[in-house]
């Protein structure tokens, strides 16, 4: 059916329809990859190292011969794996996208094999390296953003999901970061992605949303630049800081009740460890008081101390936005009622 080399922008657009086969080693793939891709390694970690060493110490030709020794016995199993992936994702259409690190011999070899078997194959010019350059380029381009603000405990994440269910263009930053944004943000969740993988997820989703909703602003929850162990890249963070904000203002005690309901069920030991991790910023006395309240089972007392800290931190970030100041619309809400507050946001 043929092999077609395409630029990375077209490659990503097609990735929303057809399977992406990343033929790099499992180590390269695990560190970061194009979101949604499947790993179909031509060489595993040790084989890749072996071929690379021969390439450097002997010659390109010797490395190719060694690579073919590894590739030959895998041909049948690779075709079977590709067939299984295609059957699951595109209901039998034999179309795949293939890439390696730089669009070189690894992707060319797998593309040849799949084409020989009857697949329609697209390969990315420049491979994963071109994808990473594209990711960094997209961050620097202007984007139409709408920020959902509110103090901790306002239910912003639930509101973001609610907006999406109503047809809004939404990106859940905490969802793709695998972290809820506070000291307790990773309790009960899997390990966060690498910084590179977080960036890949963010840009790919941003690109998809802008294709699907060309005339809509994209809603994002107001976040600190750092979400757990990952950071929102500076160019995109600066755009967020200068974008319009819809700020949900909810009473302290209502937010406190919401936090206790959502975080009070977490493991007590992990909650204690999380408090201790921010003790330098929280202060020695406040940390001691919060931990004592937690140990006594006084969750309202414990979380009240933490909420005051986060409110102070958030307010500072809200007012210290760049000049000219972005438009900030405040919505007074009586309680953390997601449906009611969602309706109020949509009225704006």
N, C-alpha and C positions, 0 to 999 in steps of 0.2 A: 504493500500500500504506500510505501515511500517514507523517506526521512526528510523533515523540513526544519531548517535552522531558523529560529526566530529570536527577536530581541526580548529582553527580560520583561518589558511592560506587557507585551502580548502573551508571553509565557504565563505571567501571573493571572491575567484575565482568563486564559484557558484553564488555569488550575482550579477555578471555581466550578468548572464543568467536568474536567477529566482528571484521572489519577496522576500524581506526581511521583516518579520513582527516583529517589536520591541514591545514586550508586556509589557514594562515598563510603568509607569504612564506618563501622558502628560507633567508633569513638568520635569521629567528626560529626556524625548525625546526632549523637546524644548531647553534644555540646550545644548545638543550635542547627536549625534547619528551616526550610520553607514550611510554614504552618500547613498541616494537612498532608504533608508528604509521607510516603512509606519508604522505609530503608530497604533497598535491594542491593546490598554491597557486592561489588565486583571482587574486591579484595577485603579480607578482614584486617584488623589492626596489624597483626604480625606480617601478613602477606604484603600489605601496603608498604610497611617498613622495609621489607626484604627487597621489593622491586625498586623502591626509591634509592636504597643503598647501591644496588647494582647500576642504576642509572648514573649515579654520581661517580662511582669508582671504576666502572667499566665503560659502558656505552648505552646509547638509546636502544640500539638493536638488541643488545644482550638483555636489557630490561624488558623489552617487548616479548622476547622469547620466554623469559621467566614468567611474565604475566600470562602468556598463553597456556603455560603449564598449569597455572592456577585456574584459569578461565575455562579451559576445555571440559573438565569433569563437572563443572557447575552449570553448563548450558541448559540441560534438560530441566533441572530443578528451578533455574531462574525463569524459564518460560512458564513452568507450572505456577510459580509464585505470582508472576505477572498476570496470568489468566485468572487466578483466584481474586486478586486485587480488583481487576477490571470487572469481574462478575458481580462483586459486592457493591462497587461504586457507580458503575454506569450501565448496569443491566445488559452486559454482553457486547457493548460497542468496543471494538478493539482499537481504542485510541489511548495513547499514553504520552506523558511528558517526561523526559529523561534529562537529568543533569548530573554533573560531577562538580569538582572544585572550580575548574577554569574552562569547562567545555572542551576538554582534551580527549585523550585516548580512552579513558574509562567510560565516559558517556558514549563516545563513538562506537566502542566495542559492543556495549549493551544495545545501543540503537540498531546496529547492524544485525545483531542476533534477532531482536524482536521484529524488525522489518522483514527479515528472511522468513520468519514464522507467519507473517501476515498482519502484523500490527501497523496501524498508522502511528508514526512516531514524530514528536516534536522535540527538538533539543534546544537548550538555552544557550545563546551565544554568550560566551564569557562565564557560564556556569554560576555556581553559588557566589563566587567573588563578585560577579556583575550584579547579582541580587542584593548583596550587602551594600554595594555602592549606590544602588537604586534606593534602598531603605534610607540611607543617610541623606540622599537628595530629597526624598519626599518630606522628611522632617523639616527641611529648610524652606519648603514651598508654603505659600499662604493657604490657610484653611478657614472655613467658616465654622466657628465653634460657638456653642452656648453652654455656659457653666452653671451647674446646679450647686448652690452653696447652702451652708447651714452648719450650725455647731454640731459637735459630736453627739450622736444619739438622736438626730433628727430623722433618721430613716432614709438617708439620701440614696443608699444602694438599692433599697426596695423601690424607691421612687424612680430611679434610673430604669430598673426592670419594668416598672409600670408604664413608663413613657414608651419603652420599646414595644410593649404589648398593644399600645394605642397607635402604633405605626410611625413613631418618631425614629429618627436616625440616632442611634445610641452606641457609645463605646463604654463598656464597663472596665475601667482601668484596674480596679482591684481584682476583678475576675481574671484578667489576663496576666496580672502580676502574681496571682495566687496568694494574696495577702489582703487583710481587711483594713490596713492602714494605721492601726494603733499599736501600742505595746502588746496587745493581746491578738494582733491581727493574724498570726500564723498558727495559733493554737488549734489543733485538730485538723489542720490542712496539710497536704503533701508539701514536699520541699519546693521552694520557689524555683522558677526557671532561671537560667543564666541571664545576665544583662543583655547579651546578644539575642537570646531567644525572646525575651520580653520585647525588645525593639522590633524583631521580626513579626511578632504577633500584632503589635500595635499598628505598624505601618500597613500590613496586609489587610487588617480589618478596616483601617481608615480608608484605604484605597477602594475596598469593596463597598463601603458605605457611600462614598462619594460617587461611585458609579451608579449605585442603586437609587440614591436620593440626590440628584445633581442640584436641586433648588433648595434643599433643606440645610439648616445648620445642624451640626452634629452635637448632641448633648454629651457632656462629660461631667462627672462628679468633681467638685473642687477638691483637690488633693495637695498634700505636700509634695515637693519634687521627689522625695525619697519615699518609696512604698516598700517597707521591709528592707530587703537587700538590693532592690533594683531602683534605678533612677529614671525619671522621665527626661529624655534628652533635652538639652538647653534650648535649641531652636523651637521645639514644640512646646516646651514649658513656658517660654516667653510669650508665645502666642496665646496660651491658656490664660496667662496673667493679664493680658490686655483685652480679653474677650468679654462680652456682656455676661453679667451674673444675675441669676434669679436666686435671691437669698431667702431661705425659709427660716423665719424667726419663731422659735418655740420655747415655751417656759422651761426653765432649768429643771424643775422637779418632774415634769412630764418626760423630759429626755432621760433623766436619771432612772425613772421607772422602766423606760424602754431598754436602757443598757443593762439593768439588773435582770430583766426578763431574757435578754439575748445572751448575755455573757455569764450570768450567775450559775449556769449549768456546767460551765467548763471545769476542767480538773483544777482543784484548789492549789495543788503544788505548782502547776504550770502558771496559774494566775500569779502566785507569789513570785516565781522566777521572773515573770514579765514586769512586775512592779520594781523588782530589784535592778533590772536592766536599765531603768530610766531614773534611778535614784539620784544621779548627779544633777539631772535637770529638775527633778521633782523636789529635791532638798532632803536632807537627812531626817529632819523632824517629821515632815509630811510622809516620807517613805515609811518611817517607823509606825506612825499612826495608822496609815493605810493597811500595812501588813497586820498590825494588831487587830484592826477591825475585821479583816478577812479571816484571821484565825478564830475570832469570836463568832463568826457567822453573820456579822453585821455587813452585808453586802452593800446596803444603801450608804452606810458610813464610809466604807472603803471606796466605792465608786464615786461618791461625792467629791472626795479629795482629788481623784484622778480627773473627773470631769471639769473641775475648776481649772486644773492645769491645762487641759486641752482647749478649753474655752479661751483662756488667755493667749495661748499659742496661736489658735485659729484667728482670733480677732486681730492680732498683730499682722498676720499674713493677709487678712482681708483689706486692711486700711493701707498697707504698704505696697500697694500695686503701683505699676509704673505710670508716669505721666505721658499723655493725658489719661486721667482716670477712666477706667471702663464704666459703662452704664451698669449700675447696681440697683435692681428692683427688689424691694423687700416685700415679702408676704407674711403677714401676721397670722400664725396658726395657733389654735387653742390647744392642740394635742398632737401626738404622733399617730395620726390616723391616715394611713397611706392613701386610701381611696379619696378621702375628702381633700387632702393636700395635693394629690395628683390633679384633681379637678381644678383646684385654685391655680396651679401652675399652668395648666393648659388654657385657662382664661386669659393669661397675660399675652 
